[in-house]
Amino acid sequence: MREKDKLAVNREAYDLAKNSEGFLSLRERVAIVGWMQQYCARAELSKLTFSLSLVIFDNVINSMSVANNDKTRSQQKIEALAVCSLFIACKVEEVKPPSLSSLVLCVSNTNTLEQLVECESQIFKVRSYF
């Protein structure tokens, strides 16, 4: 990705995060990004996987806050969206992606495997992937 494109993507993410009417505050987004970055480093995932997971996460959050006017949120829901965004990115970019059950353990079991599978399905529906 060219430097100009990276700056445009980062600016778009920043503008979304600082939007006071958005689904997440800037502080919450920074915490989620930090967790995703730490997980990618521990699991030795590529930088491309990390970047793709952020794009997916931001697109879903943007769709939820703008298109659906969905203001109902919880820490559990935000964690599920982050985990599923990371899982989808891993399935696209990694040769051997981590299992969803291993990701469940990383979020202190706040979401069950079934909840994460449902969340993944919702992400695909929101983004019109199928």
C-alpha positions in Angstrom: 0.0 0.0 0.0 1.4 3.4 -0.9 2.1 5.9 1.8 -0.6 8.2 0.5 -3.2 5.4 0.7 -2.1 4.6 4.2 -2.6 8.2 5.3 -6.0 8.3 3.8 -7.1 5.1 5.6 -5.6 6.3 8.9 -7.3 9.7 8.5 -10.7 8.1 7.8 -10.3 5.9 10.9 -9.3 8.9 13.0 -12.3 10.9 11.7 -14.6 8.1 12.5 -13.2 7.5 16.0 -13.3 11.2 17.0 -16.9 11.6 15.8 -18.9 12.2 18.9 -22.0 10.5 17.5 -20.0 7.4 16.6 -20.4 4.0 18.2 -17.0 4.2 20.0 -15.1 7.0 21.7 -11.5 7.6 20.6 -10.3 6.1 23.9 -12.3 2.9 23.3 -11.0 2.5 19.8 -7.4 3.0 21.0 -7.9 0.3 23.6 -9.3 -2.1 21.0 -6.6 -1.4 18.5 -4.0 -1.9 21.2 -5.4 -5.3 22.1 -5.6 -6.4 18.4 -2.0 -5.3 17.9 -0.8 -7.2 21.0 -2.7 -10.3 19.9 -1.2 -10.1 16.4 2.3 -9.8 17.8 1.9 -12.7 20.3 0.3 -15.0 17.6 3.0 -13.8 15.0 0.4 -12.7 12.6 1.3 -10.5 9.6 1.0 -6.7 9.6 -1.4 -7.1 6.7 -3.7 -9.2 8.8 -3.6 -6.6 11.5 -4.4 -3.8 9.0 -7.2 -5.8 7.4 -8.8 -6.5 10.8 -8.8 -2.8 11.5 -10.4 -2.0 8.2 -13.1 -4.6 8.8 -13.7 -3.4 12.4 -13.9 0.3 11.4 -16.3 -0.5 8.5 -18.6 -2.5 10.8 -18.5 0.2 13.5 -19.2 2.8 10.9 -22.1 0.8 9.5 -23.6 0.3 12.9 -23.3 3.9 14.1 -24.3 5.6 10.9 -26.5 3.3 8.8 -28.4 1.6 11.5 -28.3 4.3 14.2 -27.5 1.5 16.6 -26.5 3.1 19.9 -26.9 0.0 22.0 -23.5 -1.3 22.9 -21.6 -3.1 25.5 -18.1 -4.1 26.2 -19.0 -7.6 25.3 -20.4 -6.5 21.9 -17.3 -4.4 21.1 -15.0 -7.3 22.1 -17.0 -9.7 19.9 -16.7 -7.3 16.9 -13.0 -6.9 17.4 -12.4 -10.7 17.8 -14.5 -11.5 14.7 -12.9 -8.8 12.6 -9.5 -10.3 13.5 -10.7 -13.8 12.8 -12.0 -12.9 9.4 -8.8 -11.1 8.5 -6.8 -14.2 9.7 -8.9 -16.4 7.4 -8.1 -14.2 4.5 -4.4 -13.5 5.0 -2.9 -16.2 7.1 -1.7 -19.6 5.9 -2.7 -21.2 9.2 -5.2 -18.9 11.0 -5.8 -19.3 14.7 -9.0 -21.1 15.7 -12.0 -19.2 16.9 -11.9 -21.1 20.1 -8.4 -19.9 20.8 -9.6 -16.3 20.3 -12.4 -17.0 22.8 -9.8 -17.6 25.5 -8.1 -14.3 24.7 -11.1 -12.3 25.6 -11.4 -13.8 29.1 -14.4 -15.9 28.0 -16.7 -12.8 27.9 -18.2 -14.2 24.7 -19.1 -17.8 24.0 -18.1 -19.6 20.8 -21.7 -19.5 19.6 -21.9 -15.7 20.2 -18.8 -15.1 18.2 -20.1 -17.3 15.3 -23.3 -15.2 15.4 -21.3 -12.0 15.5 -19.2 -13.1 12.5 -22.4 -13.8 10.6 -23.7 -10.3 11.5 -20.5 -8.7 10.2 -21.0 -10.4 6.9 -24.7 -9.3 6.8 -23.8 -5.7 7.7 -21.1 -5.5 5.1 -23.2 -7.4 2.5 -20.6 -10.0 1.9 -23.2 -12.6 1.3 
